[in-house]
């Protein structure tokens, strides 16, 4: 007997497709096998089994005649009704035909959790064999049942997270014995950030954007009003290495909001609902936008525009951080800079720096560093357009240590040239760059 092997490295198990007539000769069998494999790859065995049955209910990925024959022999020995290999008939103890199988028998099997047990015990084909031993009419019912399961699970899988956000609430200045409200707030913020769809594209679980939200509560009235500072950081992986490069590192000092324990944090792109959700949504869009910019030139434009929409909706609110006159370094100005064409040069630098520089380090560190050196002079022109702008400041805050690390391995003129350019472009971090001497 020939076998077609489907191997899932995640589960480290083999699933065999039996076919006496050849290895996966039927297109339906091949399609069903793919569905089964995809279900297990997606860590959803029931989805794979459902799709497999829907694709090929007759064979159900097993050597159906031999399996049913074996089942029939076992049942006859026990002197109880059994199914013959032919669909639509059932034999009694004496062998006479009793007509179509009773559908209640099938659903009683479901009720007794036999199907679930077979799937969880690594016997998916025995699971599918149960579905094969029904009449054509019953198959339609089962097919509808499995279709509903598949659609439901597909909808659940579609709700993939875009962010891998870690949230931490700090309360060093809050002197109360019961701090349960802060734990629920931390959980609510984490669920809000990780449970929503921020990017237009489907992001795989292993591609979620890593970020940190650290909220330091500085005051609380004992009720629902809070004030604090929010530290937001995000990073992206560097190709073919375990290193992650920081993209955003900002400290928002104007975070005032209302929250009641157990409250659902609501947000809408159409209007301002509450300050906490708007602040988190704003930074979520900025994080996604910067991540896209680092992989595709100007790829984050639509997300910076969405961050701008959050700012616009918040203009009617009384909370600080959303208006131009509140501060020179707030959410309003970060959004304005990210959407301003004056800073397209910096955004273009972010792409070249990551894709043509950092992502090439694992293959050829010397060549990658030279690529970064070639574009480094562009940074000297950025802040000259608007002295003290927020976007350039946030960029250098995220990258200053990384620049030092990269060029500390350079030699002679290359290191000296990099130090001089960085001192000119980012004098506020001059002490760090002088270590390159």
C-alpha positions as CSV (number, residue, x, y, z in Angstrom):
1,X,0.0,0.0,0.0
2,X,1.4,3.4,-1.0
3,X,1.2,6.3,1.4
4,X,1.4,10.1,0.9
5,X,3.1,11.8,3.8
6,X,2.2,15.2,5.2
7,X,4.6,16.5,7.8
8,X,3.9,19.3,10.2
9,X,7.2,20.5,11.8
10,X,5.3,22.4,14.5
11,X,3.5,19.4,15.8
12,X,6.3,17.0,14.9
13,X,3.9,14.4,13.7
14,X,3.2,12.6,10.4
15,X,-0.2,12.3,8.9
16,X,-0.7,9.5,6.4
17,X,-2.9,9.5,3.4
18,X,-3.6,6.0,2.2
19,X,-4.4,5.3,-1.4
20,X,-4.3,1.8,-2.9
21,X,-4.5,3.3,-6.4
22,X,-1.4,5.5,-6.0
23,X,0.1,8.3,-3.9
24,X,-2.5,11.1,-3.8
25,X,-3.8,10.4,-7.3
26,X,-7.1,12.2,-6.9
27,X,-7.1,16.0,-7.1
28,X,-9.8,15.9,-4.4
29,X,-7.5,13.8,-2.2
30,X,-4.6,16.2,-2.8
31,X,-6.8,19.2,-2.0
32,X,-8.1,17.6,1.1
33,X,-4.6,16.7,2.3
34,X,-3.6,20.3,1.9
35,X,-6.6,21.5,3.9
36,X,-5.8,19.0,6.7
37,X,-2.1,20.1,6.7
38,X,-3.1,23.8,6.7
39,X,-5.4,23.3,9.7
40,X,-2.7,21.8,11.8
41,X,-0.1,24.4,10.7
42,X,-2.6,27.1,11.8
43,X,-2.7,25.3,15.2
44,X,-6.4,24.6,14.6
45,X,-6.8,20.8,14.0
46,X,-10.6,21.0,13.9
47,X,-10.4,23.5,11.0
48,X,-8.1,21.2,9.1
49,X,-10.3,18.2,9.7
50,X,-13.5,20.1,8.7
51,X,-11.9,21.4,5.5
52,X,-10.5,18.0,4.7
53,X,-13.9,16.4,5.0
54,X,-15.6,19.2,3.0
55,X,-13.0,18.7,0.2
56,X,-13.2,14.9,0.0
57,X,-16.0,13.3,2.1
58,X,-15.9,9.9,0.2
59,X,-12.3,8.9,1.0
60,X,-11.8,11.1,4.0
61,X,-8.0,10.7,3.6
62,X,-8.1,7.0,4.4
63,X,-8.1,3.7,2.6
64,X,-11.8,3.7,3.2
65,X,-12.8,0.2,2.0
66,X,-10.2,-1.6,4.1
67,X,-10.9,0.5,7.2
68,X,-14.7,-0.1,6.9
69,X,-14.2,-3.8,6.2
70,X,-12.1,-4.0,9.4
71,X,-14.8,-2.1,11.3
72,X,-17.5,-4.4,10.0
73,X,-15.6,-7.5,11.0
74,X,-15.1,-6.1,14.5
75,X,-18.8,-5.3,14.8
76,X,-20.0,-8.7,13.6
77,X,-17.8,-10.3,16.3
78,X,-19.6,-8.2,18.9
79,X,-23.0,-9.1,17.3
80,X,-24.2,-5.5,17.0
81,X,-25.2,-3.4,14.0
82,X,-22.4,-2.3,11.7
83,X,-21.9,-0.3,8.6
84,X,-21.0,-1.9,5.3
85,X,-18.5,-0.3,2.9
86,X,-21.4,0.9,0.7
87,X,-22.9,4.3,1.5
88,X,-26.6,4.4,2.5
89,X,-27.0,0.9,4.0
90,X,-26.6,-0.6,7.4
91,X,-26.6,-4.3,8.2
92,X,-28.2,-5.9,11.2
93,X,-26.7,-8.7,13.3
94,X,-27.9,-11.2,10.7
95,X,-26.6,-9.3,7.8
96,X,-29.9,-8.0,6.4
97,X,-30.1,-4.5,5.1
98,X,-31.9,-2.1,7.4
99,X,-31.9,1.0,5.1
100,X,-30.2,4.3,5.7
101,X,-28.2,4.9,8.8
102,X,-30.0,6.7,11.6
103,X,-28.7,10.3,11.8
104,X,-29.2,10.4,15.5
105,X,-26.4,7.8,15.7
106,X,-24.0,10.2,14.2
107,X,-24.9,13.0,16.5
108,X,-24.9,10.8,19.5
109,X,-21.3,10.1,18.6
110,X,-20.7,13.8,18.6
111,X,-22.5,14.1,21.9
112,X,-20.3,11.5,23.4
113,X,-17.2,13.5,22.3
114,X,-15.8,10.6,20.3
115,X,-14.9,12.9,17.5
116,X,-13.1,15.3,19.7
117,X,-11.3,12.4,21.4
118,X,-10.1,11.0,18.1
119,X,-8.9,14.4,16.9
120,X,-7.0,15.1,20.1
121,X,-5.5,11.6,20.4
122,X,-3.7,11.9,17.0
123,X,-6.3,9.8,15.1
124,X,-7.7,12.3,12.6
125,X,-8.5,9.6,10.0
126,X,-10.6,7.6,12.4
127,X,-12.4,10.8,13.1
128,X,-13.0,11.3,9.4
129,X,-14.0,7.7,9.0
130,X,-17.0,8.2,11.3
131,X,-18.2,10.8,8.9
132,X,-17.7,8.5,5.9
133,X,-20.1,5.9,7.3
134,X,-23.3,7.8,6.6
135,X,-25.8,8.0,3.8
136,X,-25.7,10.7,1.1
137,X,-28.5,12.6,2.8
138,X,-26.8,12.5,6.1
139,X,-23.5,13.5,4.5
140,X,-25.2,16.8,3.4
141,X,-26.1,17.5,7.0
142,X,-22.6,16.7,8.2
143,X,-21.2,18.7,5.4
144,X,-23.2,21.7,6.5
145,X,-22.2,21.1,10.1
146,X,-18.5,21.0,9.2
147,X,-18.9,24.0,6.9
148,X,-20.2,26.1,9.8
149,X,-17.3,25.0,12.0
150,X,-14.8,25.9,9.2
151,X,-16.4,29.3,8.7
152,X,-16.5,30.0,12.4
153,X,-12.8,29.1,12.9
154,X,-11.7,31.0,9.8
155,X,-13.4,34.1,11.2
156,X,-11.6,33.6,14.5
157,X,-8.3,33.2,12.7
158,X,-8.9,36.4,10.7
159,X,-8.9,38.3,13.9
160,X,-5.1,38.1,14.0
161,X,-3.3,40.5,16.2
162,X,-1.0,43.1,14.7
163,X,0.8,44.2,17.8
164,X,2.7,42.2,20.4
165,X,2.3,44.8,23.0
166,X,3.6,44.4,26.6
167,X,1.9,46.8,29.0
168,X,3.1,47.7,32.5
169,X,1.5,50.0,35.0
170,X,3.8,51.6,37.6
171,X,2.4,53.3,40.7
172,X,5.4,54.4,42.9
173,X,3.6,57.6,44.0
174,X,0.3,56.0,44.8
175,X,0.0,55.0,48.4
176,X,-3.0,52.7,48.7
177,X,-3.3,49.2,49.9
178,X,-5.7,47.9,47.3
179,X,-4.2,48.4,43.8
180,X,-6.5,45.9,42.0
181,X,-7.8,48.7,39.7
182,X,-4.3,49.1,38.3
183,X,-4.1,45.4,37.5
184,X,-7.4,45.5,35.6
185,X,-6.3,48.7,33.8
186,X,-3.1,47.0,32.7
187,X,-5.1,44.0,31.4
188,X,-7.6,46.3,29.6
189,X,-4.9,48.2,27.9
190,X,-3.1,45.0,26.8
191,X,-6.4,43.6,25.4
192,X,-7.2,46.8,23.6
193,X,-3.8,47.1,21.9
194,X,-3.4,43.4,21.0
195,X,-7.0,42.6,20.2
196,X,-7.6,45.2,17.5
197,X,-6.8,45.3,13.8
198,X,-4.4,48.2,13.2
199,X,-2.8,47.2,9.9
200,X,-4.5,46.8,6.6
201,X,-2.5,43.6,5.8
202,X,-2.7,40.3,7.4
203,X,0.1,39.9,9.9
204,X,1.2,36.5,10.9
205,X,1.6,35.7,14.6
206,X,5.3,35.5,14.3
207,X,5.4,38.9,12.5
208,X,3.5,40.9,15.2
209,X,5.1,44.2,15.9
210,X,6.9,44.2,19.3
211,X,6.2,47.2,21.4
212,X,6.1,48.3,25.1
213,X,3.7,50.6,26.8
214,X,4.8,51.6,30.3
215,X,2.3,53.9,32.1
216,X,3.6,55.6,35.2
217,X,0.6,56.8,37.3
218,X,1.6,60.0,39.0
219,X,-1.8,60.9,40.5
220,X,-5.2,59.2,41.2
221,X,-8.2,60.7,42.9
222,X,-9.2,57.3,44.3
223,X,-12.1,57.2,41.8
224,X,-11.9,57.2,38.0
225,X,-9.5,60.0,37.2
226,X,-5.8,59.3,36.5
227,X,-2.8,61.2,35.4
228,X,0.6,59.9,34.4
229,X,3.4,59.6,31.8
230,X,3.5,57.0,29.1
231,X,6.7,55.6,27.7
232,X,6.2,54.0,24.3
233,X,8.8,51.8,22.6
234,X,8.7,49.7,19.4
235,X,11.2,47.7,17.5
236,X,11.5,45.6,14.3
237,X,13.6,42.4,13.7
238,X,16.8,42.6,11.7
239,X,17.0,40.0,8.9
240,X,18.8,36.8,9.6
241,X,19.7,37.7,13.2
242,X,18.2,37.7,16.7
243,X,18.8,41.5,17.0
244,X,15.9,43.9,17.1
245,X,16.3,47.6,16.1
246,X,14.4,50.3,18.1
247,X,12.1,52.4,15.9
248,X,10.3,54.5,18.5
249,X,11.2,55.6,22.0
250,X,9.1,58.5,23.3
251,X,7.9,59.7,26.7
252,X,4.4,61.3,26.7
253,X,4.0,63.5,29.8
254,X,0.4,64.5,29.1
255,X,-1.7,61.4,29.8
256,X,-4.8,62.2,31.7
257,X,-7.8,59.9,31.5
258,X,-10.9,58.4,33.2
259,X,-11.2,54.7,33.8
260,X,-13.6,52.6,36.0
261,X,-12.6,49.1,37.1
262,X,-14.0,46.6,34.6
263,X,-14.8,49.3,32.0
264,X,-14.5,48.3,28.3
265,X,-12.1,50.6,26.5
266,X,-13.9,51.8,23.4
267,X,-12.4,53.5,20.3
268,X,-13.7,54.8,17.0
269,X,-11.9,56.3,14.1
270,X,-14.9,58.5,13.4
271,X,-15.0,60.5,16.7
272,X,-13.4,61.0,20.0
273,X,-14.7,58.7,22.8
274,X,-12.2,58.8,25.6
275,X,-8.6,59.9,26.1
276,X,-7.1,56.6,27.0
277,X,-8.2,54.8,23.9
278,X,-7.3,57.7,21.7
279,X,-3.8,57.9,23.1
280,X,-3.2,54.2,22.7
281,X,-4.7,54.2,19.2
282,X,-2.5,57.1,18.2
283,X,0.7,55.4,19.2
284,X,-0.5,52.1,17.7
285,X,-0.9,53.7,14.3
286,X,2.5,55.5,14.7
287,X,4.1,52.1,15.6
288,X,2.6,50.4,12.6
289,X,3.5,53.3,10.3
290,X,7.2,53.3,11.3
291,X,7.4,49.6,11.0
292,X,6.0,49.8,7.4
293,X,8.3,52.7,6.6
294,X,11.3,50.5,7.6
295,X,10.3,47.7,5.2
296,X,9.0,49.8,2.3
297,X,9.8,53.4,1.3
298,X,7.0,55.6,2.6
299,X,5.0,52.4,3.3
300,X,3.6,53.8,6.5
301,X,1.9,56.9,5.0
302,X,-1.7,55.5,5.5
303,X,-1.1,54.8,9.1
304,X,0.4,58.2,9.8
305,X,-2.7,59.6,8.2
306,X,-4.8,57.6,10.6
307,X,-2.8,58.9,13.5
308,X,-3.5,62.4,12.2
309,X,-7.2,61.5,12.1
310,X,-7.1,60.6,15.8
311,X,-5.4,64.0,16.5
312,X,-8.1,65.8,14.5
313,X,-10.9,64.0,16.4
314,X,-9.4,65.0,19.7
315,X,-9.3,68.7,19.0
316,X,-12.7,69.1,20.7
317,X,-11.5,67.4,23.9
318,X,-10.0,69.3,26.8
319,X,-7.1,66.9,27.4
320,X,-3.6,68.0,26.9
321,X,-1.3,66.7,24.2
322,X,-3.6,67.0,21.2
323,X,-3.2,70.7,20.3
324,X,-0.4,72.7,18.8
325,X,-0.1,75.2,21.6
326,X,0.1,72.6,24.4
327,X,3.7,71.9,23.8
328,X,6.4,71.6,21.0
329,X,6.8,67.9,21.8
330,X,3.5,66.3,21.9
331,X,1.2,64.1,19.9
332,X,0.0,66.9,17.7
333,X,3.6,67.7,16.5
334,X,4.7,64.1,16.1
335,X,1.7,63.5,13.8
336,X,2.3,66.8,12.0
337,X,5.9,65.9,11.3
338,X,5.2,62.4,10.2
339,X,2.7,63.6,7.6
340,X,4.7,66.6,6.5
341,X,6.6,66.2,3.3
342,X,9.5,68.2,4.7
343,X,10.5,65.0,6.6
344,X,10.2,62.6,3.7
345,X,14.0,62.7,3.6
346,X,14.2,61.3,7.1
347,X,11.5,58.7,6.3
348,X,13.5,57.6,3.2
349,X,16.6,57.4,5.3
350,X,14.8,55.1,7.7
351,X,14.0,52.7,4.8
352,X,17.6,52.7,3.4
353,X,19.1,52.4,6.8
354,X,17.2,49.3,7.7
355,X,16.7,47.5,4.4
356,X,20.1,48.3,2.8
357,X,22.1,48.6,6.0
358,X,21.0,46.6,9.1
359,X,19.3,43.8,7.2
360,X,22.5,43.2,5.3
361,X,24.7,43.1,8.4
362,X,24.5,39.3,8.8
363,X,25.7,38.7,5.2
364,X,28.4,41.3,5.0
365,X,28.9,43.7,8.0
366,X,31.6,45.8,6.3
367,X,29.5,46.4,3.1
368,X,26.4,47.1,5.2
369,X,28.2,49.6,7.3
370,X,29.5,51.4,4.2
371,X,26.0,51.6,2.9
372,X,25.0,53.4,6.1
373,X,28.0,55.7,5.9
374,X,27.0,56.7,2.4
375,X,23.5,57.9,3.4
376,X,24.6,59.3,6.8
377,X,25.1,62.9,5.5
378,X,21.4,63.1,4.8
379,X,20.8,63.5,8.6
380,X,22.6,66.8,8.7
381,X,19.9,68.4,6.6
382,X,16.9,67.1,8.5
383,X,16.8,69.3,11.6
384,X,17.9,72.5,9.7
385,X,14.4,72.7,8.2
386,X,12.8,73.1,11.6
387,X,15.1,73.4,14.6
388,X,13.9,71.2,17.5
389,X,11.2,69.3,15.6
390,X,9.7,66.3,17.4
391,X,10.1,63.6,14.7
392,X,13.9,64.0,14.3
393,X,14.3,64.2,18.1
394,X,12.3,60.9,18.5
395,X,14.4,59.3,15.7
396,X,17.7,60.1,17.3
397,X,16.5,59.1,20.7
398,X,15.7,55.7,19.3
399,X,18.9,55.3,17.2
400,X,21.8,57.1,19.1
401,X,23.1,54.0,20.9
402,X,22.7,51.9,17.7
403,X,24.8,54.4,15.7
404,X,27.6,54.2,18.2
405,X,27.5,50.4,18.2
406,X,27.7,50.2,14.4
407,X,30.5,52.7,13.9
408,X,32.5,51.6,16.9
409,X,33.6,48.7,14.7
410,X,34.7,50.9,11.9
411,X,38.3,52.0,11.3
412,X,40.2,55.2,10.6
413,X,38.5,57.8,8.4
414,X,35.1,56.0,8.3
415,X,34.7,56.2,12.1
416,X,35.9,59.8,12.2
417,X,33.6,60.9,9.4
418,X,30.6,59.2,11.1
419,X,31.3,60.8,14.4
420,X,31.5,64.3,12.8
421,X,28.3,63.8,10.9
422,X,26.4,62.6,14.0
423,X,27.7,65.4,16.2
424,X,26.4,67.9,13.6
425,X,23.1,66.2,13.1
426,X,22.4,65.4,16.8
427,X,24.4,67.6,19.1
428,X,22.2,66.8,22.1
429,X,23.7,63.3,22.2
430,X,27.3,64.5,21.5
431,X,28.7,62.8,24.6
432,X,27.7,59.4,23.2
433,X,29.1,60.1,19.7
434,X,32.4,61.4,21.1
435,X,33.2,57.9,22.3
436,X,33.9,57.0,18.7
437,X,37.2,59.0,18.8
